[in-house]
Amino acid sequence: MNMAVTEVKNIKGETVSKADLPDSIFDIEVKKSVLHEVVTMQLANRRTATASVRHRSDVQGSTVKLFRQKGTGRARRGDIRSPLLKGGGVTFGPNGRKYAYDVPKKIKKAALKMALASKKQENAITVVDSLNFDQIKTKPVSDMLKALGQNNVLFVTDGKNESLELSARNIPGVKVLRCEGLNVYDVLKYRHLVLQESALAVIEGRLS
């Protein structure tokens, strides 16, 4: 497997080593139509379904006619689910609409590879040896971003990283994702992609 080599930096922005970026992920042809298809799907799945009411067939209750047809002096009632009665179904109410849909797994995997490849083509990927901090505090993360010369950043970690996740949550234009949550929309949304070095193997295993 061919590999591209990239520098690995520390939180002070200093180059400490080098890492391999597999060409099968980071050096492929980027097709905008595939990216568009998956991003559109993700945004559609985030939409809230429109309002819906319970129609006559959706209401629970007996279907037995309430009174006999003649002789009671009362209206010709049907069953208790009638829209004319309290608790009955709604007449001509909205049916509701769900926007969620899915695309094949192969397309989603291909789109994520293309999103990562597009970041590499833009020289917008930085690999950092460690993203662990001793304390939950915003300043160390802000200092690291200044040292790297970046803003509008998506951090990708190899797993749970509470110190980074909590420290970065108050910084505008910064998001932290674990490898399992990596997706096309967020990769394309943020200008820079900062990968924890240990996350490279996890991403390769997921997309290989």
C-alpha positions in Angstrom: 0.0 0.0 0.0 1.4 3.4 -1.0 1.7 6.0 1.7 2.1 9.8 1.8 4.3 11.1 4.6 3.2 14.0 6.7 4.7 15.8 9.7 3.5 15.1 13.2 3.4 18.1 15.5 3.0 18.5 19.2 0.6 21.0 21.0 3.3 23.7 20.8 3.3 23.4 17.0 6.8 21.8 16.8 7.5 19.0 14.4 8.3 15.9 16.4 8.1 13.0 13.9 6.5 11.8 10.7 3.4 9.7 10.0 2.0 7.9 7.0 -1.3 8.8 5.3 -2.6 5.8 3.3 -3.1 6.8 -0.4 -6.2 4.5 -0.5 -8.0 7.1 1.7 -6.1 10.4 1.4 -5.1 10.3 -2.3 -8.2 9.4 -4.3 -10.3 11.3 -6.8 -12.8 13.6 -5.3 -16.3 13.6 -6.8 -18.5 16.5 -5.8 -21.7 14.6 -6.8 -20.9 11.9 -4.2 -20.1 14.4 -1.5 -23.3 16.3 -2.3 -25.4 13.2 -2.1 -24.2 12.2 1.4 -24.2 15.7 2.8 -27.8 16.2 1.6 -28.7 12.9 3.2 -27.1 13.9 6.5 -28.9 17.3 6.6 -32.2 15.7 5.7 -31.9 13.2 8.5 -31.4 16.1 10.9 -34.7 17.7 10.0 -37.6 17.4 12.3 -40.7 15.7 10.9 -43.7 17.9 10.3 -46.8 17.9 12.5 -49.1 14.9 12.4 -52.5 14.2 13.9 -54.3 11.0 14.8 -57.0 10.2 12.3 -60.0 8.0 12.9 -58.1 4.8 12.1 -55.2 5.8 14.5 -57.4 6.3 17.6 -57.8 3.4 20.0 -61.4 2.4 20.9 -64.2 0.0 20.2 -65.7 -0.1 16.7 -69.1 -1.0 18.1 -71.9 1.4 17.3 -72.7 3.4 20.4 -76.5 3.3 20.2 -79.0 1.5 18.1 -80.0 3.4 14.9 -83.6 4.1 15.9 -85.8 4.6 19.0 -83.4 6.4 21.4 -84.0 9.9 20.3 -80.3 10.5 20.0 -78.1 11.2 17.1 -77.1 8.4 14.8 -73.7 7.8 16.3 -71.1 5.6 14.9 -68.3 4.3 17.0 -66.4 6.1 19.8 -63.6 7.0 17.4 -65.8 9.3 15.3 -64.3 12.8 14.7 -67.6 14.2 16.1 -66.8 13.0 19.6 -64.3 14.1 22.2 -61.2 12.0 21.9 -62.1 10.8 18.4 -59.9 11.2 15.3 -59.2 14.5 13.6 -60.8 15.3 10.3 -58.6 16.6 7.5 -55.6 17.1 9.8 -52.0 17.0 8.6 -50.5 13.6 7.9 -46.9 14.6 8.8 -43.8 14.0 6.8 -40.5 12.5 7.7 -37.4 13.6 5.7 -35.0 11.0 6.8 -33.6 8.6 4.2 -30.4 6.5 3.7 -27.8 5.9 1.0 -25.8 2.7 0.5 -22.9 2.1 2.9 -20.4 1.9 0.0 -21.4 5.4 -1.1 -21.1 6.8 2.5 -17.7 5.2 2.9 -16.5 6.5 -0.4 -17.8 10.0 0.4 -15.9 10.0 3.7 -12.7 9.0 2.0 -13.2 11.8 -0.6 -13.9 14.4 2.1 -10.6 13.4 3.8 -8.8 13.5 0.5 -10.1 17.0 -0.3 -8.6 18.2 3.0 -5.3 16.8 2.1 -5.4 18.4 -1.3 -6.1 21.7 0.4 -3.2 21.1 2.9 -5.7 21.5 5.7 -4.8 18.3 7.6 -2.5 18.5 10.7 -1.5 15.4 12.7 -0.7 15.9 16.4 1.0 13.4 18.5 -1.3 13.9 21.5 -4.4 15.8 22.3 -4.5 15.0 26.0 -4.4 17.8 28.5 -3.7 17.7 32.3 -6.8 19.8 33.2 -10.1 20.9 31.8 -9.4 24.5 30.8 -10.0 26.5 27.6 -6.6 28.3 27.6 -4.4 25.3 26.7 -6.5 24.5 23.7 -6.6 28.1 22.6 -2.8 28.3 22.9 -2.4 25.1 20.9 -4.6 26.6 18.1 -2.4 29.7 18.1 0.7 27.6 17.9 -0.7 25.6 15.0 -1.9 28.9 13.3 -5.4 27.6 12.9 -9.0 28.4 13.6 -12.3 26.8 12.5 -11.0 23.4 13.4 -12.4 19.9 13.6 -10.4 17.7 16.1 -10.6 14.0 15.6 -9.5 11.7 18.5 -9.1 8.0 18.7 -11.7 7.7 21.5 -13.1 9.5 24.5 -11.0 12.5 25.4 -12.9 14.4 28.1 -10.2 16.9 28.8 -10.2 18.1 25.1 -14.0 17.8 24.6 -14.8 19.9 27.7 -12.0 22.4 27.2 -12.8 23.1 23.6 -16.6 23.4 23.9 -16.5 27.2 24.6 -14.2 28.0 21.7 -16.2 29.3 18.6 -15.6 27.4 15.4 -14.1 24.3 17.1 -15.6 20.8 17.3 -14.2 17.6 18.8 -15.3 14.2 17.2 -14.3 10.7 18.1 -13.3 8.5 15.1 -16.6 6.6 15.2 -18.5 9.8 14.8 -16.4 11.1 11.8 -18.7 12.1 9.0 -18.7 13.9 5.7 -20.6 17.0 6.7 -18.4 18.0 9.6 -15.1 17.2 7.7 -16.2 19.6 4.9 -17.8 22.2 7.3 -14.5 23.1 9.1 -11.6 24.7 7.4 -8.9 22.7 9.2 -8.8 19.0 10.3 -6.6 18.1 13.3 -6.0 14.4 13.7 -4.6 12.7 16.7 -1.8 10.5 15.5 -3.3 7.4 17.1 -6.6 8.1 15.3 -5.0 7.4 11.9 -5.0 3.7 12.4 -8.6 3.7 13.6 -9.7 5.7 10.5 -7.7 3.3 8.2 -9.3 0.3 9.9 -12.8 1.8 9.5 -12.4 2.8 5.8 -10.2 0.0 4.5 
